[in-house]
Amino acid sequence: MAQLTRCHPSERPRGQYDDTTRLETFVQRVFQHMNRPTQRQSATVYIRGILATPGKKSINRIASTLGLPDRVRHSLRHLVNDSPWDWEPARAELARSVHDLGEAHAWALVPAFIPKRGAKSPGVHRAFVPTIERTINCQIGMGLFLVGGNGAVPVDWRLVLPHQWVRDDELRRGARVPDDALARPLWAEMLHLADATRALDCPPAPLVAKVCTTSDTTGLIRGLARRRRDFVLTVLERVELPLAASPVRSRGAVDILWSAFLRGHASATGHGGRRLLSTLVRLDDSTPQGGSYRLFAEWPRGATRPVRMWLTNRTELPLGELLDVTSVYQSALLTVQDLQDRFGLLDFEGRTFPGWHHHATLVSAAYCFDRLPARALTPT
């Protein structure tokens, strides 16, 4: 697997955002499905505004930065909040742009927690955010990232809807949540995105994700096993795994690995100065053929707990190659942070479900234009 590289903002060529022709060509490719040229013109302005506006990327700040008249400001609001364009074709085109580089190593599934005030933004609810270990009022966007030599590129999104947003007809109507939008647990949203990768005509690549609860771990493993998808999952040590041959039927991941090591059923190896413990486990994944998996961890000598743990169905791969795959998730985390800090992922001010998806798509397009080389952005 090729080493992932990432360009620091200070190392990027200056003046690329002034390349009007290249941006227009890019928008023409990604948003070619839009019915009217005025929509593509507004998309071009919105993306240029995301790239040029410092700080918060609100439409008012974009208009001020670019010196836009009121009619163009109104067009931007209409594009994001009211214009009935489909976001899925644009996202598929973003994925093809990365795929055309021939550098796709893996898919990464990473949630973005978007703090919100009030209760009217689509999908907003109280949720625990693992990175800050707090429960906040927020939206959760589950992102799909295609990872290659240019880092992790966002190519699809799902807005996680809690049950109250499905059961409350007034909330749904007010936020224009479509009837086919369902309340799914995080693992089901991950599977929904995993299914979407099959329609993108991209080469097979492993899925990389982090699962924080036993239910998410079990649901995702079983779903991916039924789909015969390769994966590497970061698992928390408190997560329980459904063992196929155990009177307890379910045990904590860290206890399984440590017990196997004490019984001589786990190997300890060194890789790049890191001590790794690894064992094969057989899980009840609710598939006819059952499933053998590798549970492995970075576990420093003398430490009572591992630094981090993973589970994979790629049992044939050497641990060094598996560690390369695990680095994909960190690359996607950096992209999420970049999307929040510099590309305005947190800055959608509307209160509709389509508006959120429009904004997320335009933010993703801006990120692709910023990160991908010009040869990936020209029409095919």
Secondary structure as a PSIPRED ss2 file (coil, helix, strand):
# PSIPRED VFORMAT (PSIPRED V4.0)

   1 M C   1.000  0.000  0.000
   2 A C   1.000  0.000  0.000
   3 Q C   1.000  0.000  0.000
   4 L C   1.000  0.000  0.000
   5 T C   1.000  0.000  0.000
   6 R C   1.000  0.000  0.000
   7 C C   1.000  0.000  0.000
   8 H C   1.000  0.000  0.000
   9 P H   0.000  1.000  0.000
  10 S H   0.000  1.000  0.000
  11 E H   0.000  1.000  0.000
  12 R C   1.000  0.000  0.000
  13 P C   1.000  0.000  0.000
  14 R C   1.000  0.000  0.000
  15 G C   1.000  0.000  0.000
  16 Q H   0.000  1.000  0.000
  17 Y H   0.000  1.000  0.000
  18 D H   0.000  1.000  0.000
  19 D C   1.000  0.000  0.000
  20 T H   0.000  1.000  0.000
  21 T H   0.000  1.000  0.000
  22 R H   0.000  1.000  0.000
  23 L H   0.000  1.000  0.000
  24 E H   0.000  1.000  0.000
  25 T H   0.000  1.000  0.000
  26 F H   0.000  1.000  0.000
  27 V H   0.000  1.000  0.000
  28 Q H   0.000  1.000  0.000
  29 R H   0.000  1.000  0.000
  30 V H   0.000  1.000  0.000
  31 F C   1.000  0.000  0.000
  32 Q C   1.000  0.000  0.000
  33 H C   1.000  0.000  0.000
  34 M C   1.000  0.000  0.000
  35 N C   1.000  0.000  0.000
  36 R C   1.000  0.000  0.000
  37 P H   0.000  1.000  0.000
  38 T H   0.000  1.000  0.000
  39 Q H   0.000  1.000  0.000
  40 R H   0.000  1.000  0.000
  41 Q H   0.000  1.000  0.000
  42 S H   0.000  1.000  0.000
  43 A H   0.000  1.000  0.000
  44 T H   0.000  1.000  0.000
  45 V H   0.000  1.000  0.000
  46 Y H   0.000  1.000  0.000
  47 I H   0.000  1.000  0.000
  48 R H   0.000  1.000  0.000
  49 G H   0.000  1.000  0.000
  50 I H   0.000  1.000  0.000
  51 L H   0.000  1.000  0.000
  52 A H   0.000  1.000  0.000
  53 T C   1.000  0.000  0.000
  54 P C   1.000  0.000  0.000
  55 G C   1.000  0.000  0.000
  56 K C   1.000  0.000  0.000
  57 K C   1.000  0.000  0.000
  58 S C   1.000  0.000  0.000
  59 I H   0.000  1.000  0.000
  60 N H   0.000  1.000  0.000
  61 R H   0.000  1.000  0.000
  62 I H   0.000  1.000  0.000
  63 A H   0.000  1.000  0.000
  64 S H   0.000  1.000  0.000
  65 T H   0.000  1.000  0.000
  66 L H   0.000  1.000  0.000
  67 G C   1.000  0.000  0.000
  68 L C   1.000  0.000  0.000
  69 P C   1.000  0.000  0.000
  70 D H   0.000  1.000  0.000
  71 R H   0.000  1.000  0.000
  72 V H   0.000  1.000  0.000
  73 R H   0.000  1.000  0.000
  74 H H   0.000  1.000  0.000
  75 S H   0.000  1.000  0.000
  76 L H   0.000  1.000  0.000
  77 R H   0.000  1.000  0.000
  78 H H   0.000  1.000  0.000
  79 L H   0.000  1.000  0.000
  80 V H   0.000  1.000  0.000
  81 N H   0.000  1.000  0.000
  82 D H   0.000  1.000  0.000
  83 S C   1.000  0.000  0.000
  84 P C   1.000  0.000  0.000
  85 W C   1.000  0.000  0.000
  86 D C   1.000  0.000  0.000
  87 W C   1.000  0.000  0.000
  88 E H   0.000  1.000  0.000
  89 P H   0.000  1.000  0.000
  90 A H   0.000  1.000  0.000
  91 R H   0.000  1.000  0.000
  92 A H   0.000  1.000  0.000
  93 E H   0.000  1.000  0.000
  94 L H   0.000  1.000  0.000
  95 A H   0.000  1.000  0.000
  96 R H   0.000  1.000  0.000
  97 S H   0.000  1.000  0.000
  98 V H   0.000  1.000  0.000
  99 H H   0.000  1.000  0.000
 100 D C   1.000  0.000  0.000
 101 L C   1.000  0.000  0.000
 102 G C   1.000  0.000  0.000
 103 E C   1.000  0.000  0.000
 104 A C   1.000  0.000  0.000
 105 H C   1.000  0.000  0.000
 106 A E   0.000  0.000  1.000
 107 W E   0.000  0.000  1.000
 108 A E   0.000  0.000  1.000
 109 L E   0.000  0.000  1.000
 110 V E   0.000  0.000  1.000
 111 P E   0.000  0.000  1.000
 112 A E   0.000  0.000  1.000
 113 F E   0.000  0.000  1.000
 114 I E   0.000  0.000  1.000
 115 P E   0.000  0.000  1.000
 116 K C   1.000  0.000  0.000
 117 R C   1.000  0.000  0.000
 118 G C   1.000  0.000  0.000
 119 A C   1.000  0.000  0.000
 120 K C   1.000  0.000  0.000
 121 S C   1.000  0.000  0.000
 122 P C   1.000  0.000  0.000
 123 G C   1.000  0.000  0.000
 124 V C   1.000  0.000  0.000
 125 H E   0.000  0.000  1.000
 126 R E   0.000  0.000  1.000
 127 A E   0.000  0.000  1.000
 128 F E   0.000  0.000  1.000
 129 V E   0.000  0.000  1.000
 130 P C   1.000  0.000  0.000
 131 T C   1.000  0.000  0.000
 132 I C   1.000  0.000  0.000
 133 E C   1.000  0.000  0.000
 134 R E   0.000  0.000  1.000
 135 T E   0.000  0.000  1.000
 136 I E   0.000  0.000  1.000
 137 N E   0.000  0.000  1.000
 138 C E   0.000  0.000  1.000
 139 Q E   0.000  0.000  1.000
 140 I E   0.000  0.000  1.000
 141 G E   0.000  0.000  1.000
 142 M E   0.000  0.000  1.000
 143 G E   0.000  0.000  1.000
 144 L E   0.000  0.000  1.000
 145 F E   0.000  0.000  1.000
 146 L E   0.000  0.000  1.000
 147 V E   0.000  0.000  1.000
 148 G E   0.000  0.000  1.000
 149 G C   1.000  0.000  0.000
 150 N C   1.000  0.000  0.000
 151 G E   0.000  0.000  1.000
 152 A E   0.000  0.000  1.000
 153 V E   0.000  0.000  1.000
 154 P E   0.000  0.000  1.000
 155 V E   0.000  0.000  1.000
 156 D E   0.000  0.000  1.000
 157 W E   0.000  0.000  1.000
 158 R E   0.000  0.000  1.000
 159 L E   0.000  0.000  1.000
 160 V C   1.000  0.000  0.000
 161 L C   1.000  0.000  0.000
 162 P C   1.000  0.000  0.000
 163 H C   1.000  0.000  0.000
 164 Q H   0.000  1.000  0.000
 165 W H   0.000  1.000  0.000
 166 V H   0.000  1.000  0.000
 167 R H   0.000  1.000  0.000
 168 D C   1.000  0.000  0.000
 169 D H   0.000  1.000  0.000
 170 E H   0.000  1.000  0.000
 171 L H   0.000  1.000  0.000
 172 R H   0.000  1.000  0.000
 173 R H   0.000  1.000  0.000
 174 G H   0.000  1.000  0.000
 175 A H   0.000  1.000  0.000
 176 R C   1.000  0.000  0.000
 177 V C   1.000  0.000  0.000
 178 P C   1.000  0.000  0.000
 179 D C   1.000  0.000  0.000
 180 D C   1.000  0.000  0.000
 181 A C   1.000  0.000  0.000
 182 L C   1.000  0.000  0.000
 183 A C   1.000  0.000  0.000
 184 R C   1.000  0.000  0.000
 185 P C   1.000  0.000  0.000
 186 L H   0.000  1.000  0.000
 187 W H   0.000  1.000  0.000
 188 A H   0.000  1.000  0.000
 189 E H   0.000  1.000  0.000
 190 M H   0.000  1.000  0.000
 191 L H   0.000  1.000  0.000
 192 H H   0.000  1.000  0.000
 193 L H   0.000  1.000  0.000
 194 A H   0.000  1.000  0.000
 195 D H   0.000  1.000  0.000
 196 A H   0.000  1.000  0.000
 197 T H   0.000  1.000  0.000
 198 R H   0.000  1.000  0.000
 199 A H   0.000  1.000  0.000
 200 L H   0.000  1.000  0.000
 201 D C   1.000  0.000  0.000
 202 C C   1.000  0.000  0.000
 203 P C   1.000  0.000  0.000
 204 P C   1.000  0.000  0.000
 205 A C   1.000  0.000  0.000
 206 P C   1.000  0.000  0.000
 207 L E   0.000  0.000  1.000
 208 V E   0.000  0.000  1.000
 209 A E   0.000  0.000  1.000
 210 K E   0.000  0.000  1.000
 211 V E   0.000  0.000  1.000
 212 C C   1.000  0.000  0.000
 213 T C   1.000  0.000  0.000
 214 T H   0.000  1.000  0.000
 215 S H   0.000  1.000  0.000
 216 D H   0.000  1.000  0.000
 217 T H   0.000  1.000  0.000
 218 T H   0.000  1.000  0.000
 219 G H   0.000  1.000  0.000
 220 L H   0.000  1.000  0.000
 221 I H   0.000  1.000  0.000
 222 R H   0.000  1.000  0.000
 223 G H   0.000  1.000  0.000
 224 L H   0.000  1.000  0.000
 225 A H   0.000  1.000  0.000
 226 R H   0.000  1.000  0.000
 227 R H   0.000  1.000  0.000
 228 R C   1.000  0.000  0.000
 229 R C   1.000  0.000  0.000
 230 D C   1.000  0.000  0.000
 231 F E   0.000  0.000  1.000
 232 V E   0.000  0.000  1.000
 233 L E   0.000  0.000  1.000
 234 T E   0.000  0.000  1.000
 235 V E   0.000  0.000  1.000
 236 L C   1.000  0.000  0.000
 237 E C   1.000  0.000  0.000
 238 R C   1.000  0.000  0.000
 239 V C   1.000  0.000  0.000
 240 E E   0.000  0.000  1.000
 241 L E   0.000  0.000  1.000
 242 P C   1.000  0.000  0.000
 243 L E   0.000  0.000  1.000
 244 A C   1.000  0.000  0.000
 245 A C   1.000  0.000  0.000
 246 S C   1.000  0.000  0.000
 247 P C   1.000  0.000  0.000
 248 V C   1.000  0.000  0.000
 249 R C   1.000  0.000  0.000
 250 S C   1.000  0.000  0.000
 251 R E   0.000  0.000  1.000
 252 G E   0.000  0.000  1.000
 253 A H   0.000  1.000  0.000
 254 V H   0.000  1.000  0.000
 255 D H   0.000  1.000  0.000
 256 I H   0.000  1.000  0.000
 257 L H   0.000  1.000  0.000
 258 W H   0.000  1.000  0.000
 259 S H   0.000  1.000  0.000
 260 A H   0.000  1.000  0.000
 261 F H   0.000  1.000  0.000
 262 L H   0.000  1.000  0.000
 263 R C   1.000  0.000  0.000
 264 G C   1.000  0.000  0.000
 265 H C   1.000  0.000  0.000
 266 A C   1.000  0.000  0.000
 267 S E   0.000  0.000  1.000
 268 A E   0.000  0.000  1.000
 269 T E   0.000  0.000  1.000
 270 G E   0.000  0.000  1.000
 271 H E   0.000  0.000  1.000
 272 G C   1.000  0.000  0.000
 273 G C   1.000  0.000  0.000
 274 R E   0.000  0.000  1.000
 275 R E   0.000  0.000  1.000
 276 L E   0.000  0.000  1.000
 277 L E   0.000  0.000  1.000
 278 S E   0.000  0.000  1.000
 279 T E   0.000  0.000  1.000
 280 L E   0.000  0.000  1.000
 281 V E   0.000  0.000  1.000
 282 R E   0.000  0.000  1.000
 283 L E   0.000  0.000  1.000
 284 D C   1.000  0.000  0.000
 285 D C   1.000  0.000  0.000
 286 S C   1.000  0.000  0.000
 287 T C   1.000  0.000  0.000
 288 P C   1.000  0.000  0.000
 289 Q C   1.000  0.000  0.000
 290 G C   1.000  0.000  0.000
 291 G E   0.000  0.000  1.000
 292 S E   0.000  0.000  1.000
 293 Y E   0.000  0.000  1.000
 294 R E   0.000  0.000  1.000
 295 L E   0.000  0.000  1.000
 296 F E   0.000  0.000  1.000
 297 A E   0.000  0.000  1.000
 298 E E   0.000  0.000  1.000
 299 W C   1.000  0.000  0.000
 300 P C   1.000  0.000  0.000
 301 R C   1.000  0.000  0.000
 302 G C   1.000  0.000  0.000
 303 A C   1.000  0.000  0.000
 304 T C   1.000  0.000  0.000
 305 R C   1.000  0.000  0.000
 306 P C   1.000  0.000  0.000
 307 V C   1.000  0.000  0.000
 308 R E   0.000  0.000  1.000
 309 M E   0.000  0.000  1.000
 310 W E   0.000  0.000  1.000
 311 L E   0.000  0.000  1.000
 312 T E   0.000  0.000  1.000
 313 N C   1.000  0.000  0.000
 314 R C   1.000  0.000  0.000
 315 T C   1.000  0.000  0.000
 316 E C   1.000  0.000  0.000
 317 L C   1.000  0.000  0.000
 318 P C   1.000  0.000  0.000
 319 L H   0.000  1.000  0.000
 320 G H   0.000  1.000  0.000
 321 E H   0.000  1.000  0.000
 322 L H   0.000  1.000  0.000
 323 L H   0.000  1.000  0.000
 324 D H   0.000  1.000  0.000
 325 V H   0.000  1.000  0.000
 326 T H   0.000  1.000  0.000
 327 S H   0.000  1.000  0.000
 328 V H   0.000  1.000  0.000
 329 Y H   0.000  1.000  0.000
 330 Q H   0.000  1.000  0.000
 331 S H   0.000  1.000  0.000
 332 A H   0.000  1.000  0.000
 333 L H   0.000  1.000  0.000
 334 L H   0.000  1.000  0.000
 335 T H   0.000  1.000  0.000
 336 V H   0.000  1.000  0.000
 337 Q H   0.000  1.000  0.000
 338 D H   0.000  1.000  0.000
 339 L H   0.000  1.000  0.000
 340 Q H   0.000  1.000  0.000
 341 D H   0.000  1.000  0.000
 342 R H   0.000  1.000  0.000
 343 F C   1.000  0.000  0.000
 344 G C   1.000  0.000  0.000
 345 L C   1.000  0.000  0.000
 346 L C   1.000  0.000  0.000
 347 D C   1.000  0.000  0.000
 348 F C   1.000  0.000  0.000
 349 E C   1.000  0.000  0.000
 350 G C   1.000  0.000  0.000
 351 R C   1.000  0.000  0.000
 352 T C   1.000  0.000  0.000
 353 F H   0.000  1.000  0.000
 354 P H   0.000  1.000  0.000
 355 G H   0.000  1.000  0.000
 356 W H   0.000  1.000  0.000
 357 H H   0.000  1.000  0.000
 358 H H   0.000  1.000  0.000
 359 H H   0.000  1.000  0.000
 360 A H   0.000  1.000  0.000
 361 T H   0.000  1.000  0.000
 362 L H   0.000  1.000  0.000
 363 V H   0.000  1.000  0.000
 364 S H   0.000  1.000  0.000
 365 A H   0.000  1.000  0.000
 366 A H   0.000  1.000  0.000
 367 Y H   0.000  1.000  0.000
 368 C H   0.000  1.000  0.000
 369 F H   0.000  1.000  0.000
 370 D H   0.000  1.000  0.000
 371 R H   0.000  1.000  0.000
 372 L C   1.000  0.000  0.000
 373 P C   1.000  0.000  0.000
 374 A H   0.000  1.000  0.000
 375 R H   0.000  1.000  0.000
 376 A H   0.000  1.000  0.000
 377 L C   1.000  0.000  0.000
 378 T C   1.000  0.000  0.000
 379 P C   1.000  0.000  0.000
 380 T C   1.000  0.000  0.000
